Amino acid sequence: MSLERSVMAFAGFMVLLSLLLTAFVHHNFVWLTAFVGANLFQSAFTGFCPAAMLMKKMGIKSEAELAKK
């Protein structure tokens, strides 16, 4: 799986997890959903994504790197 797809999968998982936590644990977990959404929005414009940086350090390759092989 490429870095780009991993970031999308992670963001989707975090949104679903935060919605479950909001529904079953405490209503303030909705702020986690807002944080993930805001992070996705700003990364679309700036290219800065902390999750992508961590995944890159873990060795996940981008689509461009995978295409070179």
mmJSON file of the N, C-alpha and C atoms, coordinates in Angstrom:
{"data_MODEL":{"atom_site":{
"group_PDB":["ATOM","ATOM","ATOM","ATOM","ATOM","ATOM","ATOM","ATOM","ATOM","ATOM","ATOM","ATOM","ATOM","ATOM","ATOM","ATOM","ATOM","ATOM","ATOM","ATOM","ATOM","ATOM","ATOM","ATOM","ATOM","ATOM","ATOM","ATOM","ATOM","ATOM","ATOM","ATOM","ATOM","ATOM","ATOM","ATOM","ATOM","ATOM","ATOM","ATOM","ATOM","ATOM","ATOM","ATOM","ATOM","ATOM","ATOM","ATOM","ATOM","ATOM","ATOM","ATOM","ATOM","ATOM","ATOM","ATOM","ATOM","ATOM","ATOM","ATOM","ATOM","ATOM","ATOM","ATOM","ATOM","ATOM","ATOM","ATOM","ATOM","ATOM","ATOM","ATOM","ATOM","ATOM","ATOM","ATOM","ATOM","ATOM","ATOM","ATOM","ATOM","ATOM","ATOM","ATOM","ATOM","ATOM","ATOM","ATOM","ATOM","ATOM","ATOM","ATOM","ATOM","ATOM","ATOM","ATOM","ATOM","ATOM","ATOM","ATOM","ATOM","ATOM","ATOM","ATOM","ATOM","ATOM","ATOM","ATOM","ATOM","ATOM","ATOM","ATOM","ATOM","ATOM","ATOM","ATOM","ATOM","ATOM","ATOM","ATOM","ATOM","ATOM","ATOM","ATOM","ATOM","ATOM","ATOM","ATOM","ATOM","ATOM","ATOM","ATOM","ATOM","ATOM","ATOM","ATOM","ATOM","ATOM","ATOM","ATOM","ATOM","ATOM","ATOM","ATOM","ATOM","ATOM","ATOM","ATOM","ATOM","ATOM","ATOM","ATOM","ATOM","ATOM","ATOM","ATOM","ATOM","ATOM","ATOM","ATOM","ATOM","ATOM","ATOM","ATOM","ATOM","ATOM","ATOM","ATOM","ATOM","ATOM","ATOM","ATOM","ATOM","ATOM","ATOM","ATOM","ATOM","ATOM","ATOM","ATOM","ATOM","ATOM","ATOM","ATOM","ATOM","ATOM","ATOM","ATOM","ATOM","ATOM","ATOM","ATOM","ATOM","ATOM","ATOM","ATOM","ATOM","ATOM","ATOM","ATOM","ATOM","ATOM","ATOM","ATOM","ATOM","ATOM","ATOM"],
"id":[1,2,3,4,5,6,7,8,9,10,11,12,13,14,15,16,17,18,19,20,21,22,23,24,25,26,27,28,29,30,31,32,33,34,35,36,37,38,39,40,41,42,43,44,45,46,47,48,49,50,51,52,53,54,55,56,57,58,59,60,61,62,63,64,65,66,67,68,69,70,71,72,73,74,75,76,77,78,79,80,81,82,83,84,85,86,87,88,89,90,91,92,93,94,95,96,97,98,99,100,101,102,103,104,105,106,107,108,109,110,111,112,113,114,115,116,117,118,119,120,121,122,123,124,125,126,127,128,129,130,131,132,133,134,135,136,137,138,139,140,141,142,143,144,145,146,147,148,149,150,151,152,153,154,155,156,157,158,159,160,161,162,163,164,165,166,167,168,169,170,171,172,173,174,175,176,177,178,179,180,181,182,183,184,185,186,187,188,189,190,191,192,193,194,195,196,197,198,199,200,201,202,203,204,205,206,207],
"type_symbol":["N","C","C","N","C","C","N","C","C","N","C","C","N","C","C","N","C","C","N","C","C","N","C","C","N","C","C","N","C","C","N","C","C","N","C","C","N","C","C","N","C","C","N","C","C","N","C","C","N","C","C","N","C","C","N","C","C","N","C","C","N","C","C","N","C","C","N","C","C","N","C","C","N","C","C","N","C","C","N","C","C","N","C","C","N","C","C","N","C","C","N","C","C","N","C","C","N","C","C","N","C","C","N","C","C","N","C","C","N","C","C","N","C","C","N","C","C","N","C","C","N","C","C","N","C","C","N","C","C","N","C","C","N","C","C","N","C","C","N","C","C","N","C","C","N","C","C","N","C","C","N","C","C","N","C","C","N","C","C","N","C","C","N","C","C","N","C","C","N","C","C","N","C","C","N","C","C","N","C","C","N","C","C","N","C","C","N","C","C","N","C","C","N","C","C","N","C","C","N","C","C","N","C","C","N","C","C"],
"label_atom_id":["N","CA","C","N","CA","C","N","CA","C","N","CA","C","N","CA","C","N","CA","C","N","CA","C","N","CA","C","N","CA","C","N","CA","C","N","CA","C","N","CA","C","N","CA","C","N","CA","C","N","CA","C","N","CA","C","N","CA","C","N","CA","C","N","CA","C","N","CA","C","N","CA","C","N","CA","C","N","CA","C","N","CA","C","N","CA","C","N","CA","C","N","CA","C","N","CA","C","N","CA","C","N","CA","C","N","CA","C","N","CA","C","N","CA","C","N","CA","C","N","CA","C","N","CA","C","N","CA","C","N","CA","C","N","CA","C","N","CA","C","N","CA","C","N","CA","C","N","CA","C","N","CA","C","N","CA","C","N","CA","C","N","CA","C","N","CA","C","N","CA","C","N","CA","C","N","CA","C","N","CA","C","N","CA","C","N","CA","C","N","CA","C","N","CA","C","N","CA","C","N","CA","C","N","CA","C","N","CA","C","N","CA","C","N","CA","C","N","CA","C","N","CA","C","N","CA","C","N","CA","C","N","CA","C","N","CA","C","N","CA","C"],
"label_alt_id":[null,null,null,null,null,null,null,null,null,null,null,null,null,null,null,null,null,null,null,null,null,null,null,null,null,null,null,null,null,null,null,null,null,null,null,null,null,null,null,null,null,null,null,null,null,null,null,null,null,null,null,null,null,null,null,null,null,null,null,null,null,null,null,null,null,null,null,null,null,null,null,null,null,null,null,null,null,null,null,null,null,null,null,null,null,null,null,null,null,null,null,null,null,null,null,null,null,null,null,null,null,null,null,null,null,null,null,null,null,null,null,null,null,null,null,null,null,null,null,null,null,null,null,null,null,null,null,null,null,null,null,null,null,null,null,null,null,null,null,null,null,null,null,null,null,null,null,null,null,null,null,null,null,null,null,null,null,null,null,null,null,null,null,null,null,null,null,null,null,null,null,null,null,null,null,null,null,null,null,null,null,null,null,null,null,null,null,null,null,null,null,null,null,null,null,null,null,null,null,null,null,null,null,null,null,null,null],
"label_comp_id":["MET","MET","MET","SER","SER","SER","LEU","LEU","LEU","GLU","GLU","GLU","ARG","ARG","ARG","SER","SER","SER","VAL","VAL","VAL","MET","MET","MET","ALA","ALA","ALA","PHE","PHE","PHE","ALA","ALA","ALA","GLY","GLY","GLY","PHE","PHE","PHE","MET","MET","MET","VAL","VAL","VAL","LEU","LEU","LEU","LEU","LEU","LEU","SER","SER","SER","LEU","LEU","LEU","LEU","LEU","LEU","LEU","LEU","LEU","THR","THR","THR","ALA","ALA","ALA","PHE","PHE","PHE","VAL","VAL","VAL","HIS","HIS","HIS","HIS","HIS","HIS","ASN","ASN","ASN","PHE","PHE","PHE","VAL","VAL","VAL","TRP","TRP","TRP","LEU","LEU","LEU","THR","THR","THR","ALA","ALA","ALA","PHE","PHE","PHE","VAL","VAL","VAL","GLY","GLY","GLY","ALA","ALA","ALA","ASN","ASN","ASN","LEU","LEU","LEU","PHE","PHE","PHE","GLN","GLN","GLN","SER","SER","SER","ALA","ALA","ALA","PHE","PHE","PHE","THR","THR","THR","GLY","GLY","GLY","PHE","PHE","PHE","CYS","CYS","CYS","PRO","PRO","PRO","ALA","ALA","ALA","ALA","ALA","ALA","MET","MET","MET","LEU","LEU","LEU","MET","MET","MET","LYS","LYS","LYS","LYS","LYS","LYS","MET","MET","MET","GLY","GLY","GLY","ILE","ILE","ILE","LYS","LYS","LYS","SER","SER","SER","GLU","GLU","GLU","ALA","ALA","ALA","GLU","GLU","GLU","LEU","LEU","LEU","ALA","ALA","ALA","LYS","LYS","LYS","LYS","LYS","LYS"],
"label_asym_id":["A","A","A","A","A","A","A","A","A","A","A","A","A","A","A","A","A","A","A","A","A","A","A","A","A","A","A","A","A","A","A","A","A","A","A","A","A","A","A","A","A","A","A","A","A","A","A","A","A","A","A","A","A","A","A","A","A","A","A","A","A","A","A","A","A","A","A","A","A","A","A","A","A","A","A","A","A","A","A","A","A","A","A","A","A","A","A","A","A","A","A","A","A","A","A","A","A","A","A","A","A","A","A","A","A","A","A","A","A","A","A","A","A","A","A","A","A","A","A","A","A","A","A","A","A","A","A","A","A","A","A","A","A","A","A","A","A","A","A","A","A","A","A","A","A","A","A","A","A","A","A","A","A","A","A","A","A","A","A","A","A","A","A","A","A","A","A","A","A","A","A","A","A","A","A","A","A","A","A","A","A","A","A","A","A","A","A","A","A","A","A","A","A","A","A","A","A","A","A","A","A","A","A","A","A","A","A"],
"label_entity_id":["1","1","1","1","1","1","1","1","1","1","1","1","1","1","1","1","1","1","1","1","1","1","1","1","1","1","1","1","1","1","1","1","1","1","1","1","1","1","1","1","1","1","1","1","1","1","1","1","1","1","1","1","1","1","1","1","1","1","1","1","1","1","1","1","1","1","1","1","1","1","1","1","1","1","1","1","1","1","1","1","1","1","1","1","1","1","1","1","1","1","1","1","1","1","1","1","1","1","1","1","1","1","1","1","1","1","1","1","1","1","1","1","1","1","1","1","1","1","1","1","1","1","1","1","1","1","1","1","1","1","1","1","1","1","1","1","1","1","1","1","1","1","1","1","1","1","1","1","1","1","1","1","1","1","1","1","1","1","1","1","1","1","1","1","1","1","1","1","1","1","1","1","1","1","1","1","1","1","1","1","1","1","1","1","1","1","1","1","1","1","1","1","1","1","1","1","1","1","1","1","1","1","1","1","1","1","1"],
"label_seq_id":[1,1,1,2,2,2,3,3,3,4,4,4,5,5,5,6,6,6,7,7,7,8,8,8,9,9,9,10,10,10,11,11,11,12,12,12,13,13,13,14,14,14,15,15,15,16,16,16,17,17,17,18,18,18,19,19,19,20,20,20,21,21,21,22,22,22,23,23,23,24,24,24,25,25,25,26,26,26,27,27,27,28,28,28,29,29,29,30,30,30,31,31,31,32,32,32,33,33,33,34,34,34,35,35,35,36,36,36,37,37,37,38,38,38,39,39,39,40,40,40,41,41,41,42,42,42,43,43,43,44,44,44,45,45,45,46,46,46,47,47,47,48,48,48,49,49,49,50,50,50,51,51,51,52,52,52,53,53,53,54,54,54,55,55,55,56,56,56,57,57,57,58,58,58,59,59,59,60,60,60,61,61,61,62,62,62,63,63,63,64,64,64,65,65,65,66,66,66,67,67,67,68,68,68,69,69,69],
"pdbx_PDB_ins_code":[null,null,null,null,null,null,null,null,null,null,null,null,null,null,null,null,null,null,null,null,null,null,null,null,null,null,null,null,null,null,null,null,null,null,null,null,null,null,null,null,null,null,null,null,null,null,null,null,null,null,null,null,null,null,null,null,null,null,null,null,null,null,null,null,null,null,null,null,null,null,null,null,null,null,null,null,null,null,null,null,null,null,null,null,null,null,null,null,null,null,null,null,null,null,null,null,null,null,null,null,null,null,null,null,null,null,null,null,null,null,null,null,null,null,null,null,null,null,null,null,null,null,null,null,null,null,null,null,null,null,null,null,null,null,null,null,null,null,null,null,null,null,null,null,null,null,null,null,null,null,null,null,null,null,null,null,null,null,null,null,null,null,null,null,null,null,null,null,null,null,null,null,null,null,null,null,null,null,null,null,null,null,null,null,null,null,null,null,null,null,null,null,null,null,null,null,null,null,null,null,null,null,null,null,null,null,null],
"Cartn_x":[0.856,0.0,0.9,0.529,1.332,1.095,1.975,1.883,0.576,0.23,-0.993,-2.241,-2.306,-3.469,-3.47,-2.288,-2.186,-2.691,-2.377,-2.848,-4.367,-4.93,-6.396,-7.065,-6.486,-7.043,-6.963,-5.843,-5.679,-6.674,-6.84,-7.783,-9.214,-9.585,-10.92,-11.139,-10.132,-10.225,-10.384,-9.616,-9.689,-11.048,-11.628,-12.959,-13.996,-13.954,-14.918,-14.728,-13.468,-13.189,-13.692,-13.463,-13.898,-15.422,-16.088,-17.556,-18.086,-17.449,-17.843,-17.58,-16.432,-16.121,-17.089,-17.477,-18.449,-19.793,-20.209,-21.521,-21.554,-20.458,-20.504,-19.684,-18.786,-17.943,-18.245,-17.964,-18.185,-18.357,-19.254,-19.576,-18.405,-17.436,-16.306,-15.332,-15.484,-14.636,-14.951,-16.029,-16.344,-15.227,-14.478,-13.358,-12.238,-12.104,-11.13,-11.522,-12.805,-13.294,-12.982,-13.227,-12.949,-11.457,-10.61,-9.167,-8.704,-9.198,-8.811,-9.264,-10.478,-10.98,-10.19,-9.852,-9.065,-7.663,-7.082,-5.758,-5.784,-6.805,-6.941,-7.1,-7.885,-8.126,-6.842,-6.109,-4.892,-3.813,-3.759,-2.728,-2.987,-4.238,-4.551,-3.922,-3.77,-3.218,-1.724,-1.261,0.128,1.035,0.455,1.269,1.879,1.644,2.181,1.201,1.63,0.787,1.645,1.433,2.22,2.107,0.93,0.765,1.607,1.662,2.475,3.951,4.367,5.771,6.133,5.242,5.502,5.501,4.567,4.507,5.724,6.207,7.416,8.612,8.716,9.79,9.661,8.428,8.201,8.529,8.843,9.255,8.201,7.052,6.013,6.395,6.384,6.83,5.662,5.968,4.95,4.675,3.609,3.274,4.385,5.044,6.148,7.321,7.607,8.699,8.375,7.12,6.695,6.717,6.456,6.426,7.812,8.831,10.206,10.687,10.073,10.528,10.026],
"Cartn_y":[-1.172,0.0,1.231,2.209,3.425,4.353,5.307,6.293,7.079,7.492,8.289,7.512,6.255,5.438,5.123,4.968,4.715,5.902,7.105,8.303,8.394,8.123,8.157,7.101,5.9,4.825,5.191,5.751,6.15,7.249,8.238,9.332,8.796,7.921,7.334,6.531,5.76,4.985,5.9,6.979,7.901,8.592,8.943,9.556,8.564,7.338,6.333,6.027,5.908,5.658,6.793,8.018,9.159,9.248,8.869,8.862,7.796,6.63,5.587,6.023,6.635,7.117,8.21,9.065,10.114,9.507,8.485,7.884,7.049,6.364,5.39,5.745,6.728,7.039,8.434,9.459,10.831,11.745,12.696,13.581,14.476,14.691,15.555,14.904,13.615,12.984,13.499,14.241,14.849,15.803,16.34,17.231,16.496,15.2,14.413,14.372,14.212,14.247,15.595,16.659,18.005,18.19,17.674,17.797,17.051,15.838,15.054,15.76,16.266,16.994,18.25,19.011,20.222,19.892,18.809,18.397,17.982,17.258,16.88,18.111,19.055,20.268,21.082,21.303,22.095,21.358,20.037,19.297,19.324,19.503,19.614,20.867,21.91,23.162,23.311,22.777,22.992,21.816,20.625,19.431,18.894,19.551,19.13,18.194,16.953,15.973,15.185,15.384,14.66,13.145,12.64,11.192,10.665,11.41,10.999,10.998,11.98,12.027,10.809,10.427,9.251,7.972,7.866,6.666,6.564,7.694,7.72,7.202,7.62,7.147,5.654,5.142,3.717,2.89,3.558,2.852,2.661,3.294,3.184,4.08,3.539,4.263,4.968,6.099,6.843,6.148,6.588,5.997,6.231,7.388,7.679,6.731,6.449,5.527,4.104,3.736,2.394,2.244,3.319,3.272,3.115,3.513,3.416,1.979,1.085,-0.312,-1.096],
"Cartn_z":[0.0,0.0,0.0,-0.771,-0.882,0.311,0.455,1.524,1.426,0.229,0.038,0.452,0.054,0.427,1.911,2.491,3.93,4.733,4.28,4.971,4.884,3.715,3.577,4.457,4.492,5.318,6.803,7.226,8.616,8.999,8.128,8.409,8.499,7.59,7.641,8.904,9.296,10.534,11.739,11.785,12.924,13.003,11.865,11.866,12.4,11.895,12.369,13.853,14.29,15.699,16.57,16.15,16.954,17.014,15.94,15.977,16.934,16.933,17.887,19.323,19.568,20.908,21.338,20.403,20.706,21.097,20.371,20.616,21.897,22.207,23.297,24.533,24.438,25.589,26.13,25.322,25.787,24.58,24.709,23.578,23.156,24.011,23.649,22.666,22.399,21.387,19.99,19.842,18.549,18.13,19.093,18.774,18.048,18.274,17.526,16.049,15.784,14.407,13.762,14.495,13.974,13.711,14.588,14.408,13.163,12.972,11.791,10.517,10.51,9.342,9.05,10.087,9.901,9.393,9.906,9.453,7.983,7.573,6.166,5.279,5.736,4.962,4.78,5.866,5.749,4.97,5.058,4.32,2.813,2.423,0.997,0.393,1.196,0.705,0.967,2.101,2.488,2.168,2.074,1.859,3.146,4.274,5.56,6.25,6.508,7.177,8.167,9.459,10.455,10.328,10.001,9.847,8.688,7.598,6.451,6.804,7.602,8.011,8.862,9.775,10.605,9.774,8.863,8.02,7.122,6.649,5.82,6.622,7.884,8.753,9.049,8.997,9.22,7.987,6.876,5.679,4.615,4.755,3.738,2.563,1.375,0.18,-0.51,-1.123,-1.859,-3.19,-3.858,-5.16,-6.173,-6.113,-7.033,-6.783,-5.523,-5.2,-5.624,-5.475,-5.877,-7.395,-8.114,-9.584,-10.177,-9.449,-9.944,-10.056,-9.293,-9.288,-10.455],
"occupancy":[1.0,1.0,1.0,1.0,1.0,1.0,1.0,1.0,1.0,1.0,1.0,1.0,1.0,1.0,1.0,1.0,1.0,1.0,1.0,1.0,1.0,1.0,1.0,1.0,1.0,1.0,1.0,1.0,1.0,1.0,1.0,1.0,1.0,1.0,1.0,1.0,1.0,1.0,1.0,1.0,1.0,1.0,1.0,1.0,1.0,1.0,1.0,1.0,1.0,1.0,1.0,1.0,1.0,1.0,1.0,1.0,1.0,1.0,1.0,1.0,1.0,1.0,1.0,1.0,1.0,1.0,1.0,1.0,1.0,1.0,1.0,1.0,1.0,1.0,1.0,1.0,1.0,1.0,1.0,1.0,1.0,1.0,1.0,1.0,1.0,1.0,1.0,1.0,1.0,1.0,1.0,1.0,1.0,1.0,1.0,1.0,1.0,1.0,1.0,1.0,1.0,1.0,1.0,1.0,1.0,1.0,1.0,1.0,1.0,1.0,1.0,1.0,1.0,1.0,1.0,1.0,1.0,1.0,1.0,1.0,1.0,1.0,1.0,1.0,1.0,1.0,1.0,1.0,1.0,1.0,1.0,1.0,1.0,1.0,1.0,1.0,1.0,1.0,1.0,1.0,1.0,1.0,1.0,1.0,1.0,1.0,1.0,1.0,1.0,1.0,1.0,1.0,1.0,1.0,1.0,1.0,1.0,1.0,1.0,1.0,1.0,1.0,1.0,1.0,1.0,1.0,1.0,1.0,1.0,1.0,1.0,1.0,1.0,1.0,1.0,1.0,1.0,1.0,1.0,1.0,1.0,1.0,1.0,1.0,1.0,1.0,1.0,1.0,1.0,1.0,1.0,1.0,1.0,1.0,1.0,1.0,1.0,1.0,1.0,1.0,1.0,1.0,1.0,1.0,1.0,1.0,1.0],
"B_iso_or_equiv":[0.0,0.0,0.0,0.0,0.0,0.0,0.0,0.0,0.0,0.0,0.0,0.0,0.0,0.0,0.0,0.0,0.0,0.0,0.0,0.0,0.0,0.0,0.0,0.0,0.0,0.0,0.0,0.0,0.0,0.0,0.0,0.0,0.0,0.0,0.0,0.0,0.0,0.0,0.0,0.0,0.0,0.0,0.0,0.0,0.0,0.0,0.0,0.0,0.0,0.0,0.0,0.0,0.0,0.0,0.0,0.0,0.0,0.0,0.0,0.0,0.0,0.0,0.0,0.0,0.0,0.0,0.0,0.0,0.0,0.0,0.0,0.0,0.0,0.0,0.0,0.0,0.0,0.0,0.0,0.0,0.0,0.0,0.0,0.0,0.0,0.0,0.0,0.0,0.0,0.0,0.0,0.0,0.0,0.0,0.0,0.0,0.0,0.0,0.0,0.0,0.0,0.0,0.0,0.0,0.0,0.0,0.0,0.0,0.0,0.0,0.0,0.0,0.0,0.0,0.0,0.0,0.0,0.0,0.0,0.0,0.0,0.0,0.0,0.0,0.0,0.0,0.0,0.0,0.0,0.0,0.0,0.0,0.0,0.0,0.0,0.0,0.0,0.0,0.0,0.0,0.0,0.0,0.0,0.0,0.0,0.0,0.0,0.0,0.0,0.0,0.0,0.0,0.0,0.0,0.0,0.0,0.0,0.0,0.0,0.0,0.0,0.0,0.0,0.0,0.0,0.0,0.0,0.0,0.0,0.0,0.0,0.0,0.0,0.0,0.0,0.0,0.0,0.0,0.0,0.0,0.0,0.0,0.0,0.0,0.0,0.0,0.0,0.0,0.0,0.0,0.0,0.0,0.0,0.0,0.0,0.0,0.0,0.0,0.0,0.0,0.0,0.0,0.0,0.0,0.0,0.0,0.0],
"pdbx_formal_charge":[null,null,null,null,null,null,null,null,null,null,null,null,null,null,null,null,null,null,null,null,null,null,null,null,null,null,null,null,null,null,null,null,null,null,null,null,null,null,null,null,null,null,null,null,null,null,null,null,null,null,null,null,null,null,null,null,null,null,null,null,null,null,null,null,null,null,null,null,null,null,null,null,null,null,null,null,null,null,null,null,null,null,null,null,null,null,null,null,null,null,null,null,null,null,null,null,null,null,null,null,null,null,null,null,null,null,null,null,null,null,null,null,null,null,null,null,null,null,null,null,null,null,null,null,null,null,null,null,null,null,null,null,null,null,null,null,null,null,null,null,null,null,null,null,null,null,null,null,null,null,null,null,null,null,null,null,null,null,null,null,null,null,null,null,null,null,null,null,null,null,null,null,null,null,null,null,null,null,null,null,null,null,null,null,null,null,null,null,null,null,null,null,null,null,null,null,null,null,null,null,null,null,null,null,null,null,null],
"auth_seq_id":[1,1,1,2,2,2,3,3,3,4,4,4,5,5,5,6,6,6,7,7,7,8,8,8,9,9,9,10,10,10,11,11,11,12,12,12,13,13,13,14,14,14,15,15,15,16,16,16,17,17,17,18,18,18,19,19,19,20,20,20,21,21,21,22,22,22,23,23,23,24,24,24,25,25,25,26,26,26,27,27,27,28,28,28,29,29,29,30,30,30,31,31,31,32,32,32,33,33,33,34,34,34,35,35,35,36,36,36,37,37,37,38,38,38,39,39,39,40,40,40,41,41,41,42,42,42,43,43,43,44,44,44,45,45,45,46,46,46,47,47,47,48,48,48,49,49,49,50,50,50,51,51,51,52,52,52,53,53,53,54,54,54,55,55,55,56,56,56,57,57,57,58,58,58,59,59,59,60,60,60,61,61,61,62,62,62,63,63,63,64,64,64,65,65,65,66,66,66,67,67,67,68,68,68,69,69,69],
"auth_comp_id":["MET","MET","MET","SER","SER","SER","LEU","LEU","LEU","GLU","GLU","GLU","ARG","ARG","ARG","SER","SER","SER","VAL","VAL","VAL","MET","MET","MET","ALA","ALA","ALA","PHE","PHE","PHE","ALA","ALA","ALA","GLY","GLY","GLY","PHE","PHE","PHE","MET","MET","MET","VAL","VAL","VAL","LEU","LEU","LEU","LEU","LEU","LEU","SER","SER","SER","LEU","LEU","LEU","LEU","LEU","LEU","LEU","LEU","LEU","THR","THR","THR","ALA","ALA","ALA","PHE","PHE","PHE","VAL","VAL","VAL","HIS","HIS","HIS","HIS","HIS","HIS","ASN","ASN","ASN","PHE","PHE","PHE","VAL","VAL","VAL","TRP","TRP","TRP","LEU","LEU","LEU","THR","THR","THR","ALA","ALA","ALA","PHE","PHE","PHE","VAL","VAL","VAL","GLY","GLY","GLY","ALA","ALA","ALA","ASN","ASN","ASN","LEU","LEU","LEU","PHE","PHE","PHE","GLN","GLN","GLN","SER","SER","SER","ALA","ALA","ALA","PHE","PHE","PHE","THR","THR","THR","GLY","GLY","GLY","PHE","PHE","PHE","CYS","CYS","CYS","PRO","PRO","PRO","ALA","ALA","ALA","ALA","ALA","ALA","MET","MET","MET","LEU","LEU","LEU","MET","MET","MET","LYS","LYS","LYS","LYS","LYS","LYS","MET","MET","MET","GLY","GLY","GLY","ILE","ILE","ILE","LYS","LYS","LYS","SER","SER","SER","GLU","GLU","GLU","ALA","ALA","ALA","GLU","GLU","GLU","LEU","LEU","LEU","ALA","ALA","ALA","LYS","LYS","LYS","LYS","LYS","LYS"],
"auth_asym_id":["A","A","A","A","A","A","A","A","A","A","A","A","A","A","A","A","A","A","A","A","A","A","A","A","A","A","A","A","A","A","A","A","A","A","A","A","A","A","A","A","A","A","A","A","A","A","A","A","A","A","A","A","A","A","A","A","A","A","A","A","A","A","A","A","A","A","A","A","A","A","A","A","A","A","A","A","A","A","A","A","A","A","A","A","A","A","A","A","A","A","A","A","A","A","A","A","A","A","A","A","A","A","A","A","A","A","A","A","A","A","A","A","A","A","A","A","A","A","A","A","A","A","A","A","A","A","A","A","A","A","A","A","A","A","A","A","A","A","A","A","A","A","A","A","A","A","A","A","A","A","A","A","A","A","A","A","A","A","A","A","A","A","A","A","A","A","A","A","A","A","A","A","A","A","A","A","A","A","A","A","A","A","A","A","A","A","A","A","A","A","A","A","A","A","A","A","A","A","A","A","A","A","A","A","A","A","A"],
"auth_atom_id":["N","CA","C","N","CA","C","N","CA","C","N","CA","C","N","CA","C","N","CA","C","N","CA","C","N","CA","C","N","CA","C","N","CA","C","N","CA","C","N","CA","C","N","CA","C","N","CA","C","N","CA","C","N","CA","C","N","CA","C","N","CA","C","N","CA","C","N","CA","C","N","CA","C","N","CA","C","N","CA","C","N","CA","C","N","CA","C","N","CA","C","N","CA","C","N","CA","C","N","CA","C","N","CA","C","N","CA","C","N","CA","C","N","CA","C","N","CA","C","N","CA","C","N","CA","C","N","CA","C","N","CA","C","N","CA","C","N","CA","C","N","CA","C","N","CA","C","N","CA","C","N","CA","C","N","CA","C","N","CA","C","N","CA","C","N","CA","C","N","CA","C","N","CA","C","N","CA","C","N","CA","C","N","CA","C","N","CA","C","N","CA","C","N","CA","C","N","CA","C","N","CA","C","N","CA","C","N","CA","C","N","CA","C","N","CA","C","N","CA","C","N","CA","C","N","CA","C","N","CA","C","N","CA","C","N","CA","C","N","CA","C"],
"pdbx_PDB_model_num":[1,1,1,1,1,1,1,1,1,1,1,1,1,1,1,1,1,1,1,1,1,1,1,1,1,1,1,1,1,1,1,1,1,1,1,1,1,1,1,1,1,1,1,1,1,1,1,1,1,1,1,1,1,1,1,1,1,1,1,1,1,1,1,1,1,1,1,1,1,1,1,1,1,1,1,1,1,1,1,1,1,1,1,1,1,1,1,1,1,1,1,1,1,1,1,1,1,1,1,1,1,1,1,1,1,1,1,1,1,1,1,1,1,1,1,1,1,1,1,1,1,1,1,1,1,1,1,1,1,1,1,1,1,1,1,1,1,1,1,1,1,1,1,1,1,1,1,1,1,1,1,1,1,1,1,1,1,1,1,1,1,1,1,1,1,1,1,1,1,1,1,1,1,1,1,1,1,1,1,1,1,1,1,1,1,1,1,1,1,1,1,1,1,1,1,1,1,1,1,1,1,1,1,1,1,1,1]
}}}
